[in-house]
């Protein structure tokens, strides 16, 4: 089978609505197929500039160490650190390790606050402002959404 014939077959296939094509000619076999459209991902990232609606969070238990469940209304003196990704929230680097931060602790911009596990990758989440931690809004091991408030800092 000559190369120009094969190129023509590919061009015709690309412009058609066929999903599969198989040609068996003169002892040569060509099989063309389209990649299947993936199903909508369960945790897709929203498009840039999209603002996720804010939701209320259930009360946290003592195990998670959170003291207040609902995000504080933003004021001039507080700052919410929000999740940049979808995943699972962890306060410590390992189950038997101390949490990265505690209530009342002063943190600087760039201080690691927690880990969010996404697709088996551990992503360290750093503070984007300096201040004192006044609220931890998520329980250890809980799923978090993109844009969900995690911590409230008094700046």
Legacy VTK file of the C-alpha trace (Angstrom):
# vtk DataFile Version 3.0
C-alpha trace
ASCII
DATASET POLYDATA
POINTS 155 float
0.000 0.000 0.000
1.573 3.263 -1.021
2.023 6.218 1.318
-0.052 8.728 -0.692
-3.015 6.298 -0.687
-2.673 5.944 3.101
-2.524 9.745 3.544
-5.723 10.111 1.482
-7.461 7.503 3.651
-6.469 9.372 6.801
-7.710 12.732 5.427
-11.038 11.220 4.410
-11.377 9.513 7.804
-10.604 12.750 9.684
-13.327 14.660 7.849
-15.927 11.906 8.218
-18.103 11.004 11.199
-16.837 7.422 11.244
-15.472 6.166 14.535
-13.632 3.122 13.132
-12.347 2.098 9.700
-10.563 -1.104 8.748
-9.189 -1.827 5.273
-7.610 -5.133 4.257
-6.088 -4.806 0.794
-3.389 -6.766 -1.028
-2.068 -8.363 2.151
-1.869 -5.012 4.004
-4.232 -4.050 6.767
-4.990 -0.515 7.964
-7.140 0.154 11.014
-8.149 3.702 11.944
-10.141 4.663 15.022
-11.068 7.777 16.921
-10.374 8.259 20.578
-13.591 7.944 22.511
-14.831 11.168 24.098
-14.124 10.888 27.805
-17.084 11.073 30.134
-17.380 14.310 32.045
-14.812 14.217 34.818
-16.305 13.993 38.292
-14.114 16.754 39.657
-13.444 19.083 36.755
-11.769 22.392 37.423
-14.037 25.324 36.589
-12.965 27.663 33.785
-10.651 30.533 34.703
-12.523 33.494 36.164
-15.468 31.360 37.309
-16.557 31.989 40.883
-17.766 28.887 42.730
-20.874 29.450 44.861
-20.117 29.497 48.571
-21.672 26.772 50.697
-22.033 26.305 54.404
-19.895 23.641 55.979
-21.156 21.147 58.589
-19.970 21.458 62.179
-16.591 19.891 62.749
-15.856 17.246 65.344
-13.067 17.329 67.886
-11.048 14.872 65.775
-10.662 17.404 62.947
-9.684 20.124 65.379
-11.896 22.717 63.734
-13.641 25.034 66.160
-16.036 26.955 63.934
-17.834 25.395 61.002
-19.077 28.328 58.955
-16.864 30.772 57.080
-16.637 34.153 58.684
-18.105 37.054 56.817
-15.053 38.692 55.264
-14.131 41.918 57.010
-11.235 44.308 56.721
-9.420 42.373 59.476
-9.903 38.786 58.276
-8.721 36.827 55.265
-9.946 33.450 54.021
-7.422 30.969 52.654
-9.294 29.026 49.974
-8.630 25.697 48.318
-6.959 26.092 44.928
-7.937 22.530 43.929
-10.441 19.731 44.505
-9.210 16.941 46.765
-8.943 15.618 50.311
-7.868 17.975 53.122
-5.186 16.876 55.604
-3.899 19.037 58.473
-0.651 17.063 58.911
1.973 15.541 56.588
1.321 12.041 58.033
-1.380 10.435 60.195
0.929 10.288 63.229
2.498 13.736 62.711
1.550 17.024 64.356
-0.665 19.376 62.308
1.095 22.029 60.263
-0.693 24.830 62.150
-2.889 25.296 65.243
-5.660 27.716 66.207
-4.204 31.027 67.393
-0.868 30.451 65.660
0.651 33.366 63.730
1.649 32.454 60.158
3.558 34.320 57.501
2.756 34.393 53.804
4.170 31.169 52.336
3.750 29.096 55.525
2.441 25.589 54.772
-1.034 25.272 56.309
-2.203 21.858 55.118
-2.058 19.266 52.354
-4.710 18.588 49.739
-4.446 15.198 48.107
-5.584 15.194 44.495
-5.115 12.198 42.206
-2.630 10.582 44.609
-0.488 13.744 44.674
0.074 15.581 47.949
-0.175 19.339 47.335
1.092 21.600 50.122
-1.204 24.599 50.531
0.560 27.736 51.685
-0.851 30.835 53.292
-1.284 33.719 50.887
-1.312 36.284 53.711
0.277 36.853 57.098
-1.907 36.696 60.206
-3.231 34.698 63.141
-5.330 31.585 62.486
-8.749 32.268 64.019
-10.780 29.499 62.349
-10.091 26.125 60.766
-13.125 25.440 58.588
-12.481 21.883 57.373
-12.254 18.587 59.229
-9.159 16.444 58.687
-9.747 13.880 55.919
-12.724 15.738 54.439
-13.197 16.359 50.722
-12.831 19.986 49.625
-13.974 21.817 46.518
-12.214 24.408 44.400
-12.554 27.825 46.058
-13.817 26.423 49.382
-12.578 28.389 52.405
-10.148 26.356 54.530
-8.818 28.801 57.131
-9.700 32.275 58.385
-6.782 34.521 59.304
-6.936 37.694 61.352
-4.626 40.004 59.439
LINES 1 156
155 0 1 2 3 4 5 6 7 8 9 10 11 12 13 14 15 16 17 18 19 20 21 22 23 24 25 26 27 28 29 30 31 32 33 34 35 36 37 38 39 40 41 42 43 44 45 46 47 48 49 50 51 52 53 54 55 56 57 58 59 60 61 62 63 64 65 66 67 68 69 70 71 72 73 74 75 76 77 78 79 80 81 82 83 84 85 86 87 88 89 90 91 92 93 94 95 96 97 98 99 100 101 102 103 104 105 106 107 108 109 110 111 112 113 114 115 116 117 118 119 120 121 122 123 124 125 126 127 128 129 130 131 132 133 134 135 136 137 138 139 140 141 142 143 144 145 146 147 148 149 150 151 152 153 154
